[in-house]
Amino acid sequence: MPTIFTHAIVGYGLARLVTSSFQVRDQYGLLSAVLPVIPDLDALLMPWIPYSHPLGHRGFSHSLFFAGVLALGASHFPSKTVPVFSSGWLGLVLFYWGITVSHGVLDAMTDGGLGIAFFAPFDNTRYFLPFRPIPVAPLGISSFFSSRGLQVFWIEFALFWFFALAMIVWSWESLPLQKVLGSLLILAGIIAWGWRIRQLHRSFHL
């Protein structure tokens, strides 16, 4: 799985891309960073629930259905003034659903572990995406700070953080050289993807 830091920055970056009114202190911004992390709480149950179980890691909590339930619940916290079933409320639910689903999509791009049960609880089949450039992150805090964990994080940083930071920069209209900095970050992200694809291509042919 990607690290929780990458899941969080991707969610927050998407929130800033959708609206420039988000601030770090706002509940919208906080929820946008927290919701994509919640599916990995199932890792805490791994000592008791087998990985391949429907409630195991990358199972039900990574599904489209769970993301919908989570989005419906989250929509009530910062939006009490938004009428339920209004267009604004539906947009908020869809946004929260999308950033929560992003967790499973990123996990499906990793090169290890089991796939993602996107259609649980109706179908526990695990899926990966055809292209899997993300090395799977080790579980546990101590493992994260190992050489393997830090290597995984830097690859994630190169592939996703440049784009997420570009989204944040583009939302700061008062930032000097905003468009230049945002464009440079996007360019850095594109270069990082080219580097990773080339790296995977070379290792495949060794």
N, CA and C atoms as a LAMMPS dump frame, in Angstrom:
ITEM: TIMESTEP
0
ITEM: NUMBER OF ATOMS
618
ITEM: BOX BOUNDS ff ff ff
-5.0000000000000000e+02 5.0000000000000000e+02
-5.0000000000000000e+02 5.0000000000000000e+02
-5.0000000000000000e+02 5.0000000000000000e+02
ITEM: ATOMS id mol type element x y z
1 1 1 N 0.843 -1.195 0
2 1 2 C 0 0 0
3 1 3 C 0.872 1.237 0
4 2 1 N 0.443 2.336 -0.579
5 2 2 C 1.142 3.602 -0.383
6 2 3 C 1.04 4.03 1.081
7 3 1 N 1.932 4.884 1.525
8 3 2 C 1.911 5.34 2.915
9 3 3 C 0.695 6.234 3.154
10 4 1 N 0.301 6.344 4.422
11 4 2 C -0.85 7.181 4.757
12 4 3 C -0.577 8.644 4.41
13 5 1 N 0.683 9.046 4.397
14 5 2 C 1.023 10.43 4.07
15 5 3 C 0.665 10.741 2.62
16 6 1 N 0.937 9.803 1.737
17 6 2 C 0.618 10.015 0.328
18 6 3 C -0.887 10.017 0.106
19 7 1 N -1.608 9.103 0.764
20 7 2 C -3.069 9.108 0.652
21 7 3 C -3.628 10.455 1.108
22 8 1 N -3.097 10.976 2.195
23 8 2 C -3.6 12.232 2.752
24 8 3 C -3.312 13.414 1.831
25 9 1 N -2.107 13.512 1.302
26 9 2 C -1.753 14.666 0.473
27 9 3 C -2.506 14.632 -0.852
28 10 1 N -2.779 13.435 -1.376
29 10 2 C -3.555 13.325 -2.61
30 10 3 C -4.987 13.824 -2.371
31 11 1 N -5.594 13.406 -1.249
32 11 2 C -6.948 13.866 -0.934
33 11 3 C -7.012 15.365 -0.726
34 12 1 N -6.05 15.895 0.01
35 12 2 C -6.044 17.331 0.278
36 12 3 C -5.762 18.126 -0.99
37 13 1 N -4.848 17.611 -1.813
38 13 2 C -4.558 18.294 -3.073
39 13 3 C -5.769 18.344 -3.988
40 14 1 N -6.52 17.248 -4.046
41 14 2 C -7.737 17.23 -4.86
42 14 3 C -8.77 18.215 -4.319
43 15 1 N -8.829 18.351 -2.991
44 15 2 C -9.758 19.309 -2.393
45 15 3 C -9.397 20.732 -2.795
46 16 1 N -8.123 21.047 -2.779
47 16 2 C -7.703 22.396 -3.163
48 16 3 C -7.917 22.649 -4.647
49 17 1 N -7.838 21.579 -5.443
50 17 2 C -8.079 21.724 -6.877
51 17 3 C -9.546 22.035 -7.157
52 18 1 N -10.436 21.416 -6.377
53 18 2 C -11.87 21.606 -6.572
54 18 3 C -12.3 23.009 -6.182
55 19 1 N -11.783 23.509 -5.073
56 19 2 C -12.144 24.861 -4.646
57 19 3 C -10.971 25.514 -3.95
58 20 1 N -10.727 26.762 -4.283
59 20 2 C -9.62 27.503 -3.684
60 20 3 C -9.998 28.083 -2.33
61 21 1 N -11.242 27.874 -1.896
62 21 2 C -11.675 28.453 -0.624
63 21 3 C -11.258 27.619 0.577
64 22 1 N -10.754 26.388 0.329
65 22 2 C -10.339 25.557 1.446
66 22 3 C -9.125 26.169 2.143
67 23 1 N -9.124 26.111 3.454
68 23 2 C -7.966 26.506 4.236
69 23 3 C -7.583 25.323 5.118
70 24 1 N -6.345 25.289 5.571
71 24 2 C -5.873 24.177 6.386
72 24 3 C -6.763 23.996 7.604
73 25 1 N -7.272 25.092 8.154
74 25 2 C -8.064 25.003 9.381
75 25 3 C -9.5 24.558 9.126
76 26 1 N -9.953 24.583 7.898
77 26 2 C -11.333 24.252 7.591
78 26 3 C -11.586 22.762 7.721
79 27 1 N -12.788 22.414 8.13
80 27 2 C -13.16 21.011 8.242
81 27 3 C -13.135 20.319 6.891
82 28 1 N -13.429 21.05 5.825
83 28 2 C -13.378 20.461 4.497
84 28 3 C -11.966 19.949 4.198
85 29 1 N -10.999 20.803 4.425
86 29 2 C -9.621 20.414 4.159
87 29 3 C -9.17 19.266 5.043
88 30 1 N -9.556 19.307 6.313
89 30 2 C -9.18 18.245 7.243
90 30 3 C -9.795 16.91 6.821
91 31 1 N -11.09 16.928 6.495
92 31 2 C -11.751 15.696 6.065
93 31 3 C -11.154 15.17 4.76
94 32 1 N -10.762 16.064 3.877
95 32 2 C -10.191 15.651 2.6
96 32 3 C -8.869 14.925 2.788
97 33 1 N -8.146 15.251 3.844
98 33 2 C -6.886 14.565 4.146
99 33 3 C -7.114 13.288 4.942
100 34 1 N -8.146 13.274 5.785
101 34 2 C -8.387 12.138 6.679
102 34 3 C -9.129 11.005 5.985
103 35 1 N -10.146 11.328 5.193
104 35 2 C -10.971 10.284 4.574
105 35 3 C -10.165 9.276 3.751
106 36 1 N -9.182 9.706 2.937
107 36 2 C -8.43 8.719 2.166
108 36 3 C -7.525 7.828 3.016
109 37 1 N -7.338 8.178 4.272
110 37 2 C -6.478 7.383 5.163
111 37 3 C -7.281 6.312 5.891
112 38 1 N -8.565 6.572 6.134
113 38 2 C -9.399 5.694 6.96
114 38 3 C -9.426 4.24 6.49
115 39 1 N -9.465 3.938 5.183
116 39 2 C -9.495 2.522 4.787
117 39 3 C -8.367 1.683 5.368
118 40 1 N -7.219 2.283 5.642
119 40 2 C -6.099 1.507 6.164
120 40 3 C -6.214 1.181 7.651
121 41 1 N -7.29 1.628 8.294
122 41 2 C -7.496 1.233 9.683
123 41 3 C -7.708 -0.275 9.793
124 42 1 N -8.07 -0.918 8.675
125 42 2 C -8.231 -2.374 8.719
126 42 3 C -6.91 -3.09 9.001
127 43 1 N -5.791 -2.404 8.778
128 43 2 C -4.492 -3.015 9.069
129 43 3 C -4.328 -3.286 10.563
130 44 1 N -5.042 -2.524 11.393
131 44 2 C -4.962 -2.734 12.831
132 44 3 C -5.576 -4.069 13.241
133 45 1 N -6.42 -4.623 12.374
134 45 2 C -7.101 -5.882 12.692
135 45 3 C -6.363 -7.107 12.153
136 46 1 N -5.221 -6.899 11.506
137 46 2 C -4.517 -8.003 10.876
138 46 3 C -4.092 -9.107 11.852
139 47 1 N -3.788 -8.79 13.137
140 47 2 C -3.46 -9.894 14.05
141 47 3 C -4.626 -10.848 14.288
142 48 1 N -5.841 -10.404 14.021
143 48 2 C -7.024 -11.226 14.32
144 48 3 C -7.819 -11.636 13.07
145 49 1 N -7.742 -10.855 12.008
146 49 2 C -8.516 -11.153 10.799
147 49 3 C -7.551 -11.447 9.647
148 50 1 N -7.66 -12.616 9.025
149 50 2 C -6.753 -12.961 7.924
150 50 3 C -6.812 -11.93 6.793
151 51 1 N -5.695 -11.748 6.136
152 51 2 C -5.574 -10.789 5.043
153 51 3 C -6.649 -11.026 3.978
154 52 1 N -6.874 -12.289 3.627
155 52 2 C -7.784 -12.609 2.528
156 52 3 C -9.256 -12.607 2.928
157 53 1 N -9.543 -12.419 4.201
158 53 2 C -10.923 -12.385 4.682
159 53 3 C -11.634 -11.152 4.102
160 54 1 N -12.963 -11.216 3.887
161 54 2 C -13.68 -10.042 3.373
162 54 3 C -13.473 -8.781 4.214
163 55 1 N -13.246 -8.957 5.516
164 55 2 C -12.981 -7.805 6.38
165 55 3 C -11.481 -7.588 6.604
166 56 1 N -10.659 -8.37 5.912
167 56 2 C -9.214 -8.243 6.058
168 56 3 C -8.672 -7.014 5.353
169 57 1 N -7.353 -6.859 5.43
170 57 2 C -6.698 -5.703 4.829
171 57 3 C -6.955 -5.658 3.319
172 58 1 N -7.322 -4.483 2.843
173 58 2 C -7.667 -4.24 1.438
174 58 3 C -8.985 -4.898 1.038
175 59 1 N -9.776 -5.257 2.033
176 59 2 C -11.07 -5.861 1.767
177 59 3 C -12.179 -4.831 1.781
178 60 1 N -13.175 -5.056 2.637
179 60 2 C -14.378 -4.226 2.652
180 60 3 C -14.085 -2.737 2.814
181 61 1 N -13.121 -2.385 3.674
182 61 2 C -12.858 -0.964 3.931
183 61 3 C -12.263 -0.242 2.721
184 62 1 N -11.831 -1.006 1.72
185 62 2 C -11.276 -0.405 0.505
186 62 3 C -12.28 -0.417 -0.65
187 63 1 N -13.509 -0.8 -0.36
188 63 2 C -14.5 -0.983 -1.422
189 63 3 C -15.192 0.324 -1.805
190 64 1 N -15.828 0.307 -2.957
191 64 2 C -16.62 1.445 -3.411
192 64 3 C -17.811 1.675 -2.477
193 65 1 N -18.369 0.584 -1.972
194 65 2 C -19.529 0.681 -1.073
195 65 3 C -19.139 1.358 0.24
196 66 1 N -18.023 0.938 0.829
197 66 2 C -17.571 1.539 2.076
198 66 3 C -17.28 3.021 1.875
199 67 1 N -16.687 3.371 0.741
200 67 2 C -16.399 4.779 0.45
201 67 3 C -17.68 5.589 0.409
202 68 1 N -18.761 4.982 -0.127
203 68 2 C -20.04 5.672 -0.177
204 68 3 C -20.618 5.911 1.204
205 69 1 N -20.545 4.891 2.052
206 69 2 C -21.041 5.033 3.433
207 69 3 C -20.255 6.104 4.169
208 70 1 N -18.94 6.083 3.993
209 70 2 C -18.082 7.06 4.659
210 70 3 C -18.38 8.47 4.158
211 71 1 N -18.588 8.61 2.858
212 71 2 C -18.879 9.918 2.273
213 71 3 C -20.204 10.471 2.785
214 72 1 N -21.214 9.611 2.894
215 72 2 C -22.508 10.053 3.415
216 72 3 C -22.382 10.545 4.851
217 73 1 N -21.616 9.819 5.646
218 73 2 C -21.426 10.243 7.035
219 73 3 C -20.641 11.541 7.133
220 74 1 N -19.579 11.653 6.332
221 74 2 C -18.723 12.841 6.4
222 74 3 C -19.44 14.083 5.907
223 75 1 N -20.404 13.921 5.013
224 75 2 C -21.083 15.076 4.428
225 75 3 C -21.88 15.871 5.453
226 76 1 N -22.158 15.301 6.603
227 76 2 C -22.966 15.981 7.615
228 76 3 C -22.135 16.852 8.555
229 77 1 N -20.806 16.643 8.573
230 77 2 C -20.003 17.36 9.564
231 77 3 C -19.794 18.832 9.24
232 78 1 N -19.23 19.167 8.06
233 78 2 C -18.989 20.593 7.813
234 78 3 C -20.105 21.269 7.04
235 79 1 N -21.184 20.559 6.75
236 79 2 C -22.163 21.103 5.809
237 79 3 C -23.581 21.091 6.369
238 80 1 N -23.732 21.403 7.638
239 80 2 C -25.065 21.384 8.237
240 80 3 C -25.99 22.408 7.592
241 81 1 N -25.399 23.435 6.961
242 81 2 C -26.216 24.446 6.297
243 81 3 C -26.574 24.06 4.873
244 82 1 N -26 22.949 4.377
245 82 2 C -26.292 22.484 3.022
246 82 3 C -27.454 21.503 3.101
247 83 1 N -28.586 21.824 2.472
248 83 2 C -29.751 20.931 2.541
249 83 3 C -29.443 19.551 1.968
250 84 1 N -29.86 18.515 2.688
251 84 2 C -29.675 17.159 2.21
252 84 3 C -30.429 16.969 0.903
253 85 1 N -29.787 16.273 -0.037
254 85 2 C -30.319 15.979 -1.362
255 85 3 C -30.331 17.198 -2.287
256 86 1 N -29.766 18.32 -1.831
257 86 2 C -29.582 19.451 -2.74
258 86 3 C -28.397 19.149 -3.652
259 87 1 N -28.24 19.943 -4.711
260 87 2 C -27.131 19.719 -5.638
261 87 3 C -25.789 19.91 -4.941
262 88 1 N -25.714 20.881 -4.002
263 88 2 C -24.475 21.097 -3.265
264 88 3 C -24.121 19.917 -2.385
265 89 1 N -25.136 19.355 -1.735
266 89 2 C -24.907 18.201 -0.867
267 89 3 C -24.488 16.989 -1.678
268 90 1 N -25.137 16.752 -2.803
269 90 2 C -24.783 15.618 -3.651
270 90 3 C -23.361 15.758 -4.194
271 91 1 N -22.989 16.99 -4.55
272 91 2 C -21.63 17.228 -5.019
273 91 3 C -20.603 16.943 -3.949
274 92 1 N -20.93 17.327 -2.705
275 92 2 C -20.022 17.086 -1.589
276 92 3 C -19.863 15.594 -1.331
277 93 1 N -20.982 14.855 -1.368
278 93 2 C -20.931 13.403 -1.162
279 93 3 C -20.091 12.74 -2.25
280 94 1 N -20.305 13.146 -3.506
281 94 2 C -19.531 12.566 -4.607
282 94 3 C -18.049 12.87 -4.467
283 95 1 N -17.742 14.087 -4.018
284 95 2 C -16.332 14.446 -3.836
285 95 3 C -15.695 13.598 -2.74
286 96 1 N -16.364 13.496 -1.589
287 96 2 C -15.835 12.682 -0.497
288 96 3 C -15.721 11.218 -0.907
289 97 1 N -16.689 10.741 -1.684
290 97 2 C -16.623 9.369 -2.182
291 97 3 C -15.401 9.196 -3.088
292 98 1 N -15.181 10.141 -3.967
293 98 2 C -14.068 10.047 -4.903
294 98 3 C -12.712 10.03 -4.233
295 99 1 N -12.507 10.908 -3.238
296 99 2 C -11.193 10.935 -2.6
297 99 3 C -10.985 9.709 -1.717
298 100 1 N -12.069 9.132 -1.195
299 100 2 C -11.925 7.898 -0.427
300 100 3 C -11.613 6.733 -1.362
301 101 1 N -12.269 6.698 -2.507
302 101 2 C -11.993 5.66 -3.507
303 101 3 C -10.551 5.759 -4.008
304 102 1 N -9.985 6.964 -4.001
305 102 2 C -8.601 7.126 -4.475
306 102 3 C -7.638 6.247 -3.694
307 103 1 N -7.987 5.938 -2.445
308 103 2 C -7.128 5.066 -1.639
309 103 3 C -6.994 3.695 -2.289
310 104 1 N -8.138 3.084 -2.618
311 104 2 C -8.094 1.771 -3.241
312 104 3 C -7.437 1.789 -4.605
313 105 1 N -7.656 2.865 -5.359
314 105 2 C -7.051 2.976 -6.688
315 105 3 C -5.526 3.008 -6.576
316 106 1 N -5.007 3.791 -5.637
317 106 2 C -3.556 3.839 -5.46
318 106 3 C -3.017 2.495 -4.982
319 107 1 N -3.733 1.858 -4.05
320 107 2 C -3.289 0.55 -3.569
321 107 3 C -3.283 -0.482 -4.691
322 108 1 N -4.214 -0.355 -5.632
323 108 2 C -4.282 -1.289 -6.763
324 108 3 C -3.139 -1.077 -7.74
325 109 1 N -2.356 -0.013 -7.535
326 109 2 C -1.204 0.268 -8.387
327 109 3 C 0.094 -0.187 -7.747
328 110 1 N 0.012 -0.907 -6.62
329 110 2 C 1.217 -1.377 -5.939
330 110 3 C 1.629 -2.746 -6.463
331 111 1 N 2.876 -3.105 -6.173
332 111 2 C 3.433 -4.341 -6.743
333 111 3 C 3.456 -5.503 -5.756
334 112 1 N 2.714 -5.406 -4.651
335 112 2 C 2.74 -6.489 -3.681
336 112 3 C 1.443 -6.622 -2.921
337 113 1 N 1.361 -7.67 -2.099
338 113 2 C 0.171 -7.91 -1.308
339 113 3 C -0.962 -8.451 -2.165
340 114 1 N -2.16 -8.455 -1.59
341 114 2 C -3.339 -8.856 -2.342
342 114 3 C -3.95 -7.632 -3.022
343 115 1 N -4.806 -7.884 -3.99
344 115 2 C -5.471 -6.788 -4.679
345 115 3 C -6.55 -6.154 -3.82
346 116 1 N -7.364 -5.317 -4.441
347 116 2 C -8.377 -4.532 -3.744
348 116 3 C -9.766 -5.11 -4.012
349 117 1 N -10.535 -5.284 -2.942
350 117 2 C -11.909 -5.796 -3.074
351 117 3 C -12.849 -4.626 -3.366
352 118 1 N -12.76 -4.097 -4.576
353 118 2 C -13.539 -2.911 -4.935
354 118 3 C -15.041 -3.12 -4.772
355 119 1 N -15.517 -4.349 -4.984
356 119 2 C -16.954 -4.582 -5.017
357 119 3 C -17.489 -5.288 -3.768
358 120 1 N -16.665 -5.351 -2.715
359 120 2 C -17.16 -5.881 -1.439
360 120 3 C -18.259 -4.94 -0.925
361 121 1 N -19.228 -5.437 -0.174
362 121 2 C -19.371 -6.801 0.348
363 121 3 C -20.076 -7.755 -0.603
364 122 1 N -20.339 -7.34 -1.828
365 122 2 C -21.071 -8.181 -2.773
366 122 3 C -20.162 -9.183 -3.477
367 123 1 N -18.881 -8.826 -3.593
368 123 2 C -17.915 -9.705 -4.264
369 123 3 C -16.547 -9.43 -3.648
370 124 1 N -15.914 -10.457 -3.088
371 124 2 C -14.628 -10.272 -2.422
372 124 3 C -13.437 -10.487 -3.354
373 125 1 N -13.682 -10.553 -4.655
374 125 2 C -12.573 -10.683 -5.605
375 125 3 C -11.634 -9.494 -5.467
376 126 1 N -10.333 -9.78 -5.443
377 126 2 C -9.332 -8.717 -5.303
378 126 3 C -8.785 -8.342 -6.678
379 127 1 N -8.59 -7.041 -6.892
380 127 2 C -8.16 -6.541 -8.193
381 127 3 C -6.91 -5.67 -8.074
382 128 1 N -6.058 -5.759 -9.091
383 128 2 C -4.962 -4.825 -9.301
384 128 3 C -5.206 -4.097 -10.619
385 129 1 N -4.628 -2.912 -10.759
386 129 2 C -4.652 -2.222 -12.044
387 129 3 C -3.558 -2.806 -12.939
388 130 1 N -3.712 -2.688 -14.262
389 130 2 C -2.708 -3.267 -15.166
390 130 3 C -1.313 -2.681 -14.97
391 131 1 N -1.235 -1.411 -14.61
392 131 2 C 0.065 -0.753 -14.433
393 131 3 C 0.3 -0.553 -12.942
394 132 1 N 1.403 -1.095 -12.421
395 132 2 C 1.638 -1.096 -10.979
396 132 3 C 3.037 -0.547 -10.671
397 133 1 N 3.203 0.782 -10.721
398 133 2 C 4.524 1.379 -10.531
399 133 3 C 4.898 1.657 -9.08
400 134 1 N 3.96 1.428 -8.135
401 134 2 C 4.209 1.801 -6.741
402 134 3 C 4.696 0.593 -5.956
403 135 1 N 5.885 0.639 -5.37
404 135 2 C 6.312 -0.464 -4.502
405 135 3 C 5.462 -0.484 -3.244
406 136 1 N 5.076 -1.666 -2.803
407 136 2 C 4.199 -1.77 -1.646
408 136 3 C 4.95 -1.327 -0.396
409 137 1 N 4.302 -0.507 0.424
410 137 2 C 4.936 0.018 1.633
411 137 3 C 4.874 -1.02 2.745
412 138 1 N 5.914 -1.132 3.557
413 138 2 C 5.873 -2.071 4.68
414 138 3 C 4.903 -1.586 5.744
415 139 1 N 4.267 -2.53 6.427
416 139 2 C 3.342 -2.189 7.5
417 139 3 C 4.108 -1.974 8.794
418 140 1 N 3.598 -1.078 9.632
419 140 2 C 4.237 -0.824 10.925
420 140 3 C 5.108 0.41 10.896
421 141 1 N 5.097 1.152 12.005
422 141 2 C 5.871 2.395 12.094
423 141 3 C 7.363 2.134 11.988
424 142 1 N 7.854 1.108 12.695
425 142 2 C 9.286 0.818 12.669
426 142 3 C 9.736 0.419 11.27
427 143 1 N 8.88 -0.341 10.553
428 143 2 C 9.229 -0.759 9.194
429 143 3 C 9.254 0.424 8.236
430 144 1 N 8.362 1.411 8.499
431 144 2 C 8.32 2.578 7.62
432 144 3 C 9.637 3.343 7.658
433 145 1 N 10.253 3.412 8.831
434 145 2 C 11.496 4.163 8.959
435 145 3 C 12.729 3.319 8.638
436 146 1 N 12.513 2.128 8.115
437 146 2 C 13.623 1.319 7.628
438 146 3 C 14.073 1.843 6.271
439 147 1 N 15.193 1.33 5.78
440 147 2 C 15.677 1.781 4.473
441 147 3 C 14.671 1.448 3.379
442 148 1 N 14.009 0.3 3.502
443 148 2 C 12.984 -0.089 2.535
444 148 3 C 11.798 0.875 2.586
445 149 1 N 11.343 1.206 3.802
446 149 2 C 10.211 2.107 3.948
447 149 3 C 10.494 3.488 3.387
448 150 1 N 11.671 4.008 3.648
449 150 2 C 12.03 5.335 3.15
450 150 3 C 12.197 5.334 1.638
451 151 1 N 12.701 4.237 1.088
452 151 2 C 12.818 4.139 -0.371
453 151 3 C 11.441 4.185 -1.029
454 152 1 N 10.485 3.451 -0.446
455 152 2 C 9.122 3.451 -0.967
456 152 3 C 8.522 4.854 -0.899
457 153 1 N 8.736 5.533 0.221
458 153 2 C 8.169 6.866 0.384
459 153 3 C 8.71 7.826 -0.665
460 154 1 N 9.987 7.767 -0.956
461 154 2 C 10.555 8.706 -1.919
462 154 3 C 10.027 8.442 -3.329
463 155 1 N 9.755 7.177 -3.65
464 155 2 C 9.148 6.877 -4.946
465 155 3 C 7.734 7.44 -4.995
466 156 1 N 6.977 7.254 -3.906
467 156 2 C 5.636 7.836 -3.83
468 156 3 C 5.694 9.356 -3.955
469 157 1 N 6.646 9.951 -3.273
470 157 2 C 6.795 11.408 -3.318
471 157 3 C 6.997 11.87 -4.751
472 158 1 N 7.876 11.179 -5.461
473 158 2 C 8.172 11.567 -6.842
474 158 3 C 6.952 11.417 -7.742
475 159 1 N 6.169 10.35 -7.529
476 159 2 C 5.058 10.058 -8.434
477 159 3 C 3.809 10.886 -8.157
478 160 1 N 3.583 11.26 -6.896
479 160 2 C 2.302 11.876 -6.54
480 160 3 C 2.396 13.235 -5.854
481 161 1 N 3.436 13.447 -5.075
482 161 2 C 3.471 14.673 -4.285
483 161 3 C 3.664 15.918 -5.141
484 162 1 N 4.429 15.818 -6.218
485 162 2 C 4.614 16.993 -7.072
486 162 3 C 3.272 17.48 -7.617
487 163 1 N 2.424 16.531 -8.054
488 163 2 C 1.121 16.911 -8.597
489 163 3 C 0.204 17.446 -7.496
490 164 1 N 0.226 16.791 -6.318
491 164 2 C -0.61 17.263 -5.209
492 164 3 C -0.187 18.665 -4.77
493 165 1 N 1.112 18.889 -4.679
494 165 2 C 1.601 20.213 -4.29
495 165 3 C 1.264 21.251 -5.354
496 166 1 N 1.276 20.833 -6.622
497 166 2 C 0.889 21.754 -7.704
498 166 3 C -0.566 22.176 -7.555
499 167 1 N -1.443 21.239 -7.184
500 167 2 C -2.855 21.578 -6.961
501 167 3 C -2.999 22.594 -5.84
502 168 1 N -2.216 22.398 -4.781
503 168 2 C -2.278 23.322 -3.644
504 168 3 C -1.767 24.704 -4.052
505 169 1 N -0.656 24.731 -4.77
506 169 2 C -0.08 26.003 -5.211
507 169 3 C -1.043 26.747 -6.131
508 170 1 N -1.691 26.033 -7.038
509 170 2 C -2.615 26.674 -7.974
510 170 3 C -3.82 27.283 -7.267
511 171 1 N -4.11 26.829 -6.046
512 171 2 C -5.243 27.39 -5.3
513 171 3 C -4.853 28.627 -4.494
514 172 1 N -3.554 28.899 -4.389
515 172 2 C -3.089 30.079 -3.638
516 172 3 C -2.913 31.241 -4.609
517 173 1 N -3.979 31.977 -4.845
518 173 2 C -3.937 33.041 -5.836
519 173 3 C -3.016 34.185 -5.431
520 174 1 N -2.775 34.334 -4.123
521 174 2 C -1.92 35.428 -3.654
522 174 3 C -0.439 35.049 -3.624
523 175 1 N -0.12 33.82 -3.969
524 175 2 C 1.267 33.357 -3.915
525 175 3 C 2.066 33.951 -5.075
526 176 1 N 3.206 34.577 -4.791
527 176 2 C 4.04 35.121 -5.878
528 176 3 C 4.477 34.008 -6.84
529 177 1 N 4.472 34.311 -8.115
530 177 2 C 4.871 33.362 -9.146
531 177 3 C 4.09 32.05 -9.042
532 178 1 N 2.826 32.164 -8.666
533 178 2 C 1.981 30.989 -8.434
534 178 3 C 1.951 30.058 -9.645
535 179 1 N 1.658 30.6 -10.814
536 179 2 C 1.516 29.761 -11.998
537 179 3 C 2.852 29.154 -12.414
538 180 1 N 3.921 29.923 -12.233
539 180 2 C 5.246 29.406 -12.585
540 180 3 C 5.616 28.237 -11.684
541 181 1 N 5.422 28.418 -10.385
542 181 2 C 5.75 27.367 -9.426
543 181 3 C 4.876 26.132 -9.654
544 182 1 N 3.583 26.358 -9.882
545 182 2 C 2.688 25.233 -10.141
546 182 3 C 3.09 24.469 -11.389
547 183 1 N 3.458 25.197 -12.434
548 183 2 C 3.868 24.557 -13.681
549 183 3 C 5.154 23.765 -13.499
550 184 1 N 6.086 24.305 -12.722
551 184 2 C 7.345 23.593 -12.454
552 184 3 C 7.099 22.305 -11.682
553 185 1 N 6.161 22.347 -10.746
554 185 2 C 5.831 21.139 -9.982
555 185 3 C 5.204 20.075 -10.884
556 186 1 N 4.327 20.504 -11.778
557 186 2 C 3.728 19.558 -12.718
558 186 3 C 4.799 18.959 -13.621
559 187 1 N 5.714 19.79 -14.089
560 187 2 C 6.805 19.306 -14.932
561 187 3 C 7.661 18.296 -14.172
562 188 1 N 7.94 18.595 -12.897
563 188 2 C 8.724 17.671 -12.081
564 188 3 C 7.998 16.336 -11.931
565 189 1 N 6.671 16.385 -11.764
566 189 2 C 5.886 15.159 -11.66
567 189 3 C 5.937 14.335 -12.936
568 190 1 N 5.85 15.005 -14.077
569 190 2 C 5.918 14.299 -15.365
570 190 3 C 7.285 13.641 -15.538
571 191 1 N 8.341 14.366 -15.18
572 191 2 C 9.697 13.808 -15.271
573 191 3 C 9.837 12.607 -14.348
574 192 1 N 9.264 12.707 -13.138
575 192 2 C 9.344 11.605 -12.176
576 192 3 C 8.646 10.351 -12.719
577 193 1 N 7.497 10.533 -13.365
578 193 2 C 6.802 9.385 -13.949
579 193 3 C 7.626 8.768 -15.081
580 194 1 N 8.253 9.611 -15.896
581 194 2 C 9.113 9.102 -16.954
582 194 3 C 10.278 8.305 -16.392
583 195 1 N 10.86 8.828 -15.303
584 195 2 C 11.967 8.12 -14.643
585 195 3 C 11.513 6.771 -14.113
586 196 1 N 10.324 6.734 -13.468
587 196 2 C 9.845 5.483 -12.885
588 196 3 C 9.506 4.459 -13.964
589 197 1 N 8.885 4.905 -15.046
590 197 2 C 8.557 3.986 -16.145
591 197 3 C 9.83 3.411 -16.753
592 198 1 N 10.823 4.262 -16.912
593 198 2 C 12.096 3.78 -17.469
594 198 3 C 12.759 2.801 -16.512
595 199 1 N 12.69 3.094 -15.214
596 199 2 C 13.268 2.216 -14.2
597 199 3 C 12.605 0.836 -14.233
598 200 1 N 11.271 0.815 -14.312
599 200 2 C 10.542 -0.451 -14.364
600 200 3 C 10.837 -1.2 -15.66
601 201 1 N 10.964 -0.469 -16.751
602 201 2 C 11.263 -1.101 -18.046
603 201 3 C 12.624 -1.762 -18.022
604 202 1 N 13.586 -1.086 -17.397
605 202 2 C 14.949 -1.66 -17.337
606 202 3 C 14.969 -2.885 -16.438
607 203 1 N 14.28 -2.836 -15.309
608 203 2 C 14.284 -3.988 -14.408
609 203 3 C 13.544 -5.184 -15.03
610 204 1 N 12.539 -4.91 -15.855
611 204 2 C 11.779 -5.977 -16.502
612 204 3 C 12.631 -6.731 -17.519
613 205 1 N 13.576 -6.017 -18.13
614 205 2 C 14.393 -6.622 -19.17
615 205 3 C 15.731 -7.144 -18.64
616 206 1 N 15.96 -7.027 -17.331
617 206 2 C 17.209 -7.573 -16.781
618 206 3 C 17.141 -9.095 -16.698
